[in-house]
Amino acid sequence: MRLVLILSFLFASWAGVAQAERRPNIVLIVADDLGYGDIGCYGNRENCTPNIDRLAAAGLRFTDFHSNGSMCTPTRAAMLTGQYQQRFGRKFDGPLSGKVIRDQGLPLAAVTFGEVFQQQGYATGAFGKWHLGYIPPWLPPSQGFDEFYGLGSGDGDHHSHINRWGYEDWWHNNQIQMEAGYTADLITKHGIRFMEAHQDEPFFLYLPHLVIHFPWQGPDDPAYREAGKNYERNKWGIISDPNNVRPHVRAMIESLDRSVGRLVATLERLKLTDNTLVVFTSDNGGYLHYGDKYHNISSNGPLRGQKGTLYEGGHRVPMLFYWPGKIAPGVTAATSLSVDLLPTFASLAGISVKNLQLDGVDLASLLCKKKPLSGRTLFWREDMEKAVRRGPWKLYANGDQTELYNLADDLGEKKDLSARYPEQVRKLLDAWTNWETDVNESAKAYPD
């Protein structure tokens, strides 16, 4: 009896240590083109997003989080590497074109969070939109992901999975493997399967959704793209009322919300919730209109501008961190951006990244201990546009046009203060020039 008690005690102690030492799982959900004002927890009263709102209520919601770019590719390059995307060259100022840059992608020498976690024994999966390379070897299997299902391009028909140039674009690892189903549902299915398969080991799951990127198709809208046809001039979908695209977008947002609900329910069923960090964000702001034809698409709430601009509406995005028992519920106005994710994930998992040159900062103390972040200066560049943020001050410039805003008093960027504070303008321009010199020097290692 004594021996049984001793063995039972030793087993219980070992189990407790093993549980305590188990490294956390990470699930990163990235919406595509979701605006700051598109979901309920950020003030939307039209779209039904109860599952995302529950994450916000039980987690930490950021009100001053920013994507590193106002377009798809730039943010993804920065988010995955923890570095400003401009360090990899000017082509990462904007989206990679499947027509012009089909045989290029994120440099294979770049280290992604997939590689960081894979090298530490994590199972790594990426399911959804990549947009950092269209064909092998520039797909996720070359960047640290054990398994990939999804599209390489920036947009695809949500039903037929044909991209705007008429190519079949649904991959399994490095091979085209077309699959029937709505994109959001397929991403969710593979994400759930991945978590079930790896529930007994630490995993890193990257779920970059395609919704709400055009073509604007909800689950009940028809497919319209066919292989072999070019849709560059007709890439938006079948829209019955171009002046009111929102019904299609609302259906897409609500499909995303259902996906989040199913993923969280799976974590609960597998009893993984307490050891899993779930992060939800967007790659850039939403479109309010597209050209002169399409209107009433997305919502950026009180923000000026939209996707493709460096006003706040282009890059201030939703951000939620959910980890019961580790991250207390609340709201933070801490200024942070996509490039901070890699160092934060590594820190929370106890992984050293001191050997990497990172531009992002570790948010772990803010998340878990509510310690404020140190002040820093943030930068954006997209072709001729540039923006600098330091404290409440934001400089926006486009060619010879220079504007200055105090976001603490003017979140909507309506009052240009550049004439009143020329010294502030000069300081921010000088900072931007120094930053651009630095990233351009880094980019020399990655010639086009």
N, C-alpha and C positions, 0 to 999 in steps of 0.2 A: 504493500500500500504506500509505504514511504517512497519507494522508487517511482511509483506511478505519479505521486504528487510532485516529486522533484522534476521528473520528465515533463509533466504538464506545465510546471512553472517555467522551465527552460524554454519549452515550445512557445508559451505565451510571451515570454520576454523576447525571444527571437522574432516572433511575428510582429510584436510592437515595434522593435527596432527596424525591421524590414519595412513596415508601413511608414514609420517616421522618415526613413531614408529614401523612400520612393520619390523619384523626381516628378514634378508636376507635368501633367499633360497641358498642351496649349492648342486652342482652337481659334484660329483667326478667320473671321468672316468679313469679306470686303464687298460691299455693294458697288455697283458701277453707275456713276453719274447721279447718285442719290443726293439731293439737295439738302441744305441745312434745315429747311423747313418742311421736309417731306414726311416726317414721322411724328406720331403723337407726342412723344416725350420732348420734342423740340417745338411744340406748339401747333402741329397740324390737326385740324378738326374735320378733315374730309376723308383721309385714308385711315383704314382700320388696321392698327398695328399693335395688338395687345401683347404679343409675345416679345417683341422688341421693347415695348414699354415696360414690361415686367423685368427685363434685364436691367433697364435704366433705374427702375425703382429699387432693385435689390443690389445694384452695383454703383460704380462711380461714373457719373456723366460729366463729360468735358464740354464747356461752352466756348473755349478758345483753342480748339484743336484744328490743325491745318494739314492739308495734303501738300506734298512737296511740289506739286505741279497742278495746273488747272486742266490737264488732259491725262489720258489713261497711262500711257507708257512712262512718262517722267516720274509720276508718283510711285509706280510699281518698282522701277529701278532703284529709287531711293529707299523705299520701304523694305525691300528684300536685302539690301546691302548695308543699310545704316550710313550711307554716304550720299552727299548731294549728287544727283544724277548727272550734273554737268561735269563731274570728274571723269565721266566716260565719253565725253565729246558732245558737240553741239547737236548731234542728231537726237539726243535725249532731251532736248528742250521741248520737243513735241512728240506726237505719236509716231511709232514706226509704221511706215507704209508697206503694205503687202505687195504693192505694185512696184515701188521704187527701191525698197530695201528688203526684199524678200529673202535674200541670202545673207543677212546679218542679224545680230541680236545682241543681248546683253553679253559683254565679253566673258568668255569662259573662265578667265582669270579672276573675275569678280567673285567674291565670297558672299553667298547668300545665307539667310537664316536656315534654309534647308540644309546646306552643307554644315553649318555650325552644329545643328542638332543631330544630323545624321552621324557626324564624326563622334558624337558623344553617346551613340548607341540608341538613339531615338528612332522609332519607326516614323517615316516622313511621307506624307501624302499631299498632293496638290490636285484639286478637282475644280475645274472651271476655266476661266479666262486667263491666259498667260500674257500675251501681247508684249513679250520681250524677245521675240523671235518666232518665225512662222513655221520653220521646218527644222528637223534635226541638223546639226547638233545643238541648236539653240532652244531646245524645249526643256521642261523641268527635269527629266532624267539626267541631264548633264549638269544640273545646278543643285543637286543634293536631295532630290525627291525619289523615294523608292518606287512610288506609283503615281501615275498621272492619267486622268481622264479629263478631256476638255478640248478647248479650241486654242489654237495658237494665235489667231488673228484678234483684231480689236472689236470686231462685230461679226455676228453670224445670225442667220435666221434661227429664232428660238425653237422652231419646230423641225425644219429640214436640215439645219446645221450646215448650210451653205454660206460662205462668206461673200462679201460684196463683189469680189472678183469672180465669183462662180465656182470656187474650189470647194470640194468636200473638206470640212474642217472640224472633225471630231476625232480626237486621237486617243489611243490607249498606248501610253508610253511613247515610243517613237514610230508607231504605225497608225495609219488611218484605220479607224474601226467605227464605222457609222453605227449609231444607236438611236432607236426610236424613243421619243419622249420630249417633253418640254424641258428646256435647259435647266431651269431652277430645280425641277424635280429630279433630274438626273444627277446634278451636283449633290443634292441632298441624299439621294439613294447611295451614291458612292461614299459620301462622308460617313453615313451611318454604318455601312458595311465595313469601312476602314476602322471605325472605333470599336465595333464588335470584334473584329479580327485581332485587334491589338490591345484589348482591354486589360491584359495582364502584363503589359510592358508600357513604358512611357512613350507617348506619341506626340508628334507635332502635325497638326492638320490645318492646311491652308485652303480656304474655300473662297476663291475670288469669283463671285457671281457675275453673270452677264447682265442681269436686270439692274437698272432700268435703261440700259443703252439701247439705242435704235438698232434694228427695226423695233418700233413700239408695238409689241405683241403681248397681250395677256395670254393666259393658258387657253382661253376659248377663242382667241383670234386665229384666223387661218394661216397656214404656211404660205409663202409666196415665192421664195427663191428656189431656182432649179439649177442643178450642176451645169456648167458650161456657158452660163449667161453672165453678162456683166451688169452689175447693179450700182455702179458708181453714181449714176444720175437718178437712181430710184432706190435709195438705200434705206428709206424710212419705214417701210411697211405699208399695209393697206389701211389708210386713214380716211374714214368717211367724212370727217369734218376737220380739215386742217387747222381751223381756228380754235379747235378744242381737242387737243391730243390727250388731255388729262384722263379721260375714262380708260384709255388703254394703259396709261402709266399707273393709274390707281390699281388696276388688276395685277400689274407686274409687282408693285410694291407689296401688295397683300399676299402674293405668292411667295415673295421673299420672307415676309413675316411668318407665314406658315412653315417655311423651311427652318427658320430659327427655332420655332416652337418644337418641331420634330427633333432637331438636334439636341436641344436641352432636355427634352423628354427621354431621349436615348441615354444621355449622360446619367439622368436620374435612375432609369431602369437598370443600368449597368453599375450603379452605385459609385460613379466616378465624379460626381459633382464637387465634392469637397477637395478633390485633388486636381481639378481642371480649371485653368484660366480660360475664359471665353472673352474674346475681344470682337467688337463690332464697329465698323467704320465704313467710309466711302473713299473712293480714289480721287474724287474732285467734286466740285459743286454741280448743280443741275442746270440743264437748259431751261430757260424761260421761254425762249423762242428759237427757231432755227431759220435764219434768213428772213425773208418777208412772207414766207408761205405758212410755216407751222407755228402755232401759238398755244399758250396755256398748257405748257408741258409739265414742268416740275416747279418746285418752290424752294427758294433760298431764304424764306422768312423775311427778316428786316434788312437783309444784306443787299448791297449794290452789286450788279454784275452777275455773270453766269459762267458756266463752263467755257473755257477758252480765254478767259480774261483774268488779270491779276488783281482785280478788285476782290473784296472779301467773298462775294458770291461765287467766285471761281475756285476758292481753295479753303474756306472755313467750312468744316464738315462735321457731321456727327461722329462721336467717339464714346464708346461705352466699354468699361472694364468690369467684368463680373467674375467674382471668385468668392463664394460664400465662406465666411469664417476667416478669410485672409484680407479682403478688401471691403472696408465698411461702406455701406450705402451713403450716397451724398452727391454733391455737385461741386465741381472745381472750375475756377476761372484761370487755372495755370495755362500759360501759353506753351504749346508743344506741337509737334508735327510728326509726319510719317516716319521720318528718318530716326526717330527715337525708339521705334519698336524693337529693332534687333537688339540694341544694348539692354533694353528693359527685359525682354524675354530671356536673354542669356543670364542676366542678374537673378531673376526670379527662379531660374532653374539651377543656379549655382555653377554656371559655366563661365570661365574666364575668356574674355575676348580682348585682352590687353595687346595681343599680337596684331590686331586689326586696326587700321586707320579708320576711325569712325567719326562722323560729324554729329551723330545723334547723342543724346544724353540718356542716362539711366533714370527712369521714372519710378523705380521700385520704392524708394523712400516716400515719395509723394503718394503712391498708391496704398502702401501698407501702413505708413506711419504719419501721413498727412504733413510731411516736411515740405516747406516751400522750395521751389526751384530757384537756383541762382539766375540772375539776369543774364541774358545773352542777346545777340543780334541774329535775326533770321533773314534768309535771302530767297528770292524767287527770280527766275529768268525764263522767259519764253519768247524766243526770237528778239523782237525789238522792245518788248515790254520787260520791265523790271520792277521789283518791289523789295523794300527793306522794312523790317519791323524791329523796333527797340522799345521795350516798355509799351506805353500806349501809342507811341508815335509810329506812323506808317508813311513811308514815302512810296509814291507810285510814279513811274515815268514811262513814257512811250515816245521814243524819238526826242523831239525838243520839248515835249509836254511834260512838265514836272508838277506834281501835286503833293501836298502834305496834309495828313489827317491825324487828329487825336481821337483814337477809337474809343477811349474811355467816355468821351462826351458825344461822339458822332460815329456810332457803329455803322450807319448807313452811308458813310463817306460822302456827305453832302456839302461840307464846309471846307473848302481848300484854304489852308492856313500858310501856304508857302510864302506868300508876300509878307506875312506878319512875322514869320520865324525863319529868315534866310539862313541863320547860323545853324539851325537844326537841319535844314535842307542840306547844307554843305557837309555837315558831319555824316549824315546818312549816305550821301553820295560818295564821300571818301571811303566809307566802310564798304559800300558795294563795289567800288573799284578795286579795293584790296582783295575782297573775296573773289571777284571774277578773275583777277590775276592768278590767284591761288588755284582755283579749279581748272582754269585753262592750262596751267602748268601740269597739273595732274593728268589732264586729258591727252597730253602728248604721248603718254604710254599706250594709248588706244587709238592709233590713227585710223581714219575712215577707210 
